[in-house]
Amino acid sequence: MSIGSFHFKNQMFVCDSCPIFSVHFPNKPILPGFMQLLWVREVIENSTPARSIGSFSSVKFIKPITPSQTMMLYIQDKSNFVDFFISLLMTNTVEENIATKGSFFIRSKDP
């Protein structure tokens, strides 16, 4: 994967007081995958109002996202799908910090 074809879209800080961490998981909290995907979907749909997310083509959770981390979302918009990855803001390169990556199929919204 070449990040040169992706562009930065959004950044989000994962607050350690977020209630989800008390149940997922209490002794070793991590951000649930569904919350990551909801964030990706919301960013993509807000940036392309005429289109909406269809189904997933693929999703891979690579590294856990823990409290007090900053996530950066990168997307590559193609005609009928969007590739994305979430990288953690750390001292290494973007590629070394990829936490999640995948693809969504895109569809036009009904008028």
C-alpha positions as CSV (number, residue, x, y, z in Angstrom):
1,M,0.0,0.0,0.0
2,S,1.3,3.4,-1.0
3,I,0.1,6.2,1.3
4,G,0.9,8.7,-1.5
5,S,-2.4,8.0,-3.1
6,F,-4.3,8.5,0.1
7,H,-5.2,11.8,1.6
8,F,-5.7,12.9,5.2
9,K,-9.4,13.3,6.0
10,N,-9.9,13.6,9.8
11,Q,-8.4,13.3,13.2
12,M,-9.9,12.1,16.5
13,F,-8.6,11.9,20.0
14,V,-9.8,8.8,22.0
15,C,-10.6,10.2,25.5
16,D,-9.8,7.8,28.3
17,S,-13.1,8.8,30.1
18,C,-15.2,7.4,27.2
19,P,-17.8,5.1,28.7
20,I,-17.2,2.3,26.2
21,F,-13.9,1.6,27.9
22,S,-15.6,0.5,31.1
23,V,-17.1,-2.5,29.3
24,H,-14.7,-3.1,26.4
25,F,-12.6,-4.3,28.3
26,P,-12.4,-3.1,31.9
27,N,-8.9,-4.3,32.7
28,K,-7.4,-3.7,29.2
29,P,-9.6,-1.1,27.4
30,I,-9.6,-0.9,23.6
31,L,-11.8,1.0,21.2
32,P,-14.3,-1.4,19.6
33,G,-14.0,-2.0,15.9
34,F,-17.6,-1.0,15.2
35,M,-16.9,2.5,16.7
36,Q,-13.9,2.9,14.4
37,L,-16.1,1.9,11.4
38,L,-18.9,4.3,12.4
39,W,-16.3,7.1,12.5
40,V,-15.0,6.2,9.1
41,R,-18.5,6.0,7.7
42,E,-19.6,9.3,9.2
43,V,-16.5,11.2,7.8
44,I,-16.9,9.7,4.3
45,E,-20.7,10.3,4.1
46,N,-20.3,13.9,5.4
47,S,-17.6,14.6,2.8
48,T,-19.6,13.1,-0.1
49,P,-23.2,14.0,0.7
50,A,-24.6,12.6,-2.6
51,R,-23.2,9.1,-1.8
52,S,-23.5,6.7,1.1
53,I,-21.6,3.7,2.4
54,G,-22.8,0.4,1.1
55,S,-21.2,-2.9,2.3
56,F,-17.7,-3.6,3.4
57,S,-15.4,-5.0,0.9
58,S,-12.7,-5.8,3.5
59,V,-11.7,-4.7,7.0
60,K,-8.6,-5.6,8.9
61,F,-8.0,-4.6,12.6
62,I,-4.2,-4.6,13.0
63,K,-3.4,-2.8,16.2
64,P,-5.6,-2.1,19.2
65,I,-6.6,1.5,19.8
66,T,-6.3,2.3,23.5
67,P,-7.5,5.3,25.6
68,S,-5.7,8.6,25.2
69,Q,-4.5,7.9,21.6
70,T,-5.1,10.1,18.6
71,M,-6.3,8.5,15.4
72,M,-5.8,9.9,11.9
73,L,-8.1,8.8,9.1
74,Y,-6.8,8.6,5.5
75,I,-9.0,7.8,2.5
76,Q,-8.6,7.1,-1.2
77,D,-11.8,7.8,-3.0
78,K,-12.5,5.7,-6.1
79,S,-15.5,5.6,-8.4
80,N,-17.5,2.9,-6.6
81,F,-15.5,2.3,-3.4
82,V,-13.4,4.0,-0.8
83,D,-10.2,2.5,0.7
84,F,-9.3,3.8,4.1
85,F,-6.8,3.3,6.9
86,I,-6.6,4.6,10.5
87,S,-3.1,5.4,11.7
88,L,-2.2,6.2,15.3
89,L,-0.4,9.5,15.8
90,M,2.9,8.4,17.2
91,T,6.6,9.0,16.5
92,N,7.0,6.3,13.9
93,T,6.0,6.6,10.2
94,V,2.3,6.5,9.2
95,E,2.7,3.0,7.7
96,E,4.1,1.6,10.9
97,N,1.2,2.9,13.0
98,I,-1.7,1.6,10.9
99,A,-4.3,0.3,13.3
100,T,-7.2,-0.5,10.9
101,K,-7.6,-0.6,7.1
102,G,-10.3,-1.6,4.7
103,S,-12.7,-0.8,1.9
104,F,-16.3,0.3,1.6
105,F,-18.5,0.0,-1.4
106,I,-20.1,3.3,-2.2
107,R,-23.6,3.9,-3.6
108,S,-25.5,7.0,-4.7
109,K,-28.1,8.3,-2.3
110,D,-31.7,8.2,-3.6
111,P,-33.1,11.6,-4.4
